[in-house]
Amino acid sequence: ALMGAATSQISYTASKGAVLSLSRELAVQFAREGVRVNALCPGPVETPLLMRLFSDDPAAYERRRIHLPMGRLAQAREIAYGALFLASDESSYVNGATFLVDGGLTAAYVTPE
């Protein structure tokens, strides 16, 4: 689920807010049955589709990259590691959480140049 809002993506952003709310509700409802529910919120991920979109306009990629505190897109495996953690015994007391794997994007008020 994505944190934040983007112009011209009202329905998309609203659906992500609904996922976060539903995750919290389910976490509370099923906790005593041993079911944990958390929302994994990835930042932008380097995928073949996204890179194809940026290949036609490298300047568009740079305009977006500058806002990423780590200066790069996530790799899919980095998001998978977050999911593996949430599914593991190491997170046995994590429930109803919004787990950000976004390279600091959500935390950034302004980004370094």
C-alpha positions as CSV (number, residue, x, y, z in Angstrom):
1,A,0.0,0.0,0.0
2,L,1.3,3.4,-0.9
3,M,1.5,6.2,1.6
4,G,0.7,9.8,0.5
5,A,-1.2,11.2,-2.4
6,A,-0.5,12.0,-6.0
7,T,-2.3,14.3,-8.4
8,S,-4.7,12.6,-10.8
9,Q,-4.6,9.4,-8.8
10,I,-7.6,10.0,-6.5
11,S,-9.1,6.5,-6.8
12,Y,-5.8,4.8,-6.5
13,T,-4.8,6.8,-3.4
14,A,-8.2,6.2,-1.8
15,S,-7.9,2.5,-2.4
16,K,-4.5,2.4,-0.7
17,G,-6.0,4.2,2.3
18,A,-8.7,1.6,2.5
19,V,-6.1,-1.2,2.5
20,L,-4.4,0.4,5.5
21,S,-7.6,0.8,7.4
22,L,-8.8,-2.8,6.5
23,S,-5.4,-4.1,7.6
24,R,-5.7,-2.5,11.0
25,E,-9.3,-3.7,11.5
26,L,-8.4,-7.3,10.6
27,A,-5.4,-7.2,12.8
28,V,-7.5,-6.3,15.8
29,Q,-10.4,-8.7,14.9
30,F,-8.2,-11.8,14.5
31,A,-5.3,-11.2,16.9
32,R,-6.6,-13.5,19.6
33,E,-6.9,-16.3,17.0
34,G,-3.2,-16.0,16.3
35,V,-3.6,-14.2,13.0
36,R,-1.4,-11.2,12.4
37,V,-2.2,-8.7,9.7
38,N,0.2,-6.0,8.6
39,A,0.4,-3.6,5.6
40,L,3.6,-3.8,3.6
41,C,4.1,-0.4,2.0
42,P,6.8,-0.4,-0.7
43,G,8.3,2.7,-2.3
44,P,9.0,2.8,-6.0
45,V,10.5,-0.4,-7.3
46,E,12.7,-0.9,-10.3
47,T,10.7,-3.2,-12.5
48,P,11.0,-3.9,-16.2
49,L,7.7,-2.0,-16.8
50,L,8.7,1.1,-14.9
51,M,12.1,1.1,-16.6
52,R,10.5,0.8,-20.0
53,L,8.4,3.8,-19.2
54,F,11.4,5.8,-18.1
55,S,13.6,4.7,-21.1
56,D,11.6,7.0,-23.4
57,D,12.2,10.0,-21.2
58,P,15.3,9.7,-19.0
59,A,14.7,13.2,-17.7
60,A,11.4,12.0,-16.2
61,Y,13.3,9.4,-14.2
62,E,15.8,11.9,-13.0
63,R,12.9,14.3,-11.9
64,R,11.5,11.4,-9.8
65,R,14.9,10.0,-8.6
66,I,15.9,13.3,-7.0
67,H,13.0,13.0,-4.5
68,L,14.2,9.5,-3.3
69,P,16.4,10.0,-0.2
70,M,18.5,7.0,-1.1
71,G,18.8,8.2,-4.7
72,R,17.6,5.0,-6.3
73,L,14.6,2.8,-6.8
74,A,14.1,-0.3,-4.6
75,Q,15.0,-3.7,-6.0
76,A,12.2,-6.3,-5.8
77,R,14.2,-8.5,-3.5
78,E,14.4,-5.6,-1.0
79,I,10.6,-5.5,-0.8
80,A,10.5,-9.3,-0.6
81,Y,12.8,-9.3,2.4
82,G,10.3,-7.0,4.2
83,A,7.5,-9.5,3.4
84,L,9.6,-12.4,4.6
85,F,10.3,-10.6,7.9
86,L,6.6,-10.0,8.5
87,A,5.9,-13.6,7.8
88,S,8.6,-14.8,10.1
89,D,8.7,-15.7,13.8
90,E,11.0,-12.6,14.2
91,S,7.9,-10.4,13.8
92,S,5.7,-12.5,16.1
93,Y,4.5,-9.5,18.0
94,V,4.1,-7.2,15.0
95,N,0.4,-6.8,14.3
96,G,-1.7,-4.0,12.8
97,A,1.5,-2.3,11.6
98,T,2.2,-0.2,8.5
99,F,5.6,-1.5,7.5
100,L,7.4,0.9,5.2
101,V,10.0,-0.4,2.8
102,D,10.5,2.9,0.9
103,G,14.1,4.0,1.3
104,G,13.0,6.9,3.5
105,L,10.6,8.4,1.0
106,T,7.7,8.7,3.5
107,A,10.0,10.3,6.1
108,A,11.4,12.9,3.8
109,Y,10.0,16.4,4.0
110,V,12.6,17.7,1.7
111,T,15.2,15.6,-0.1
112,P,18.9,16.1,-0.3
113,E,20.3,17.4,-3.6
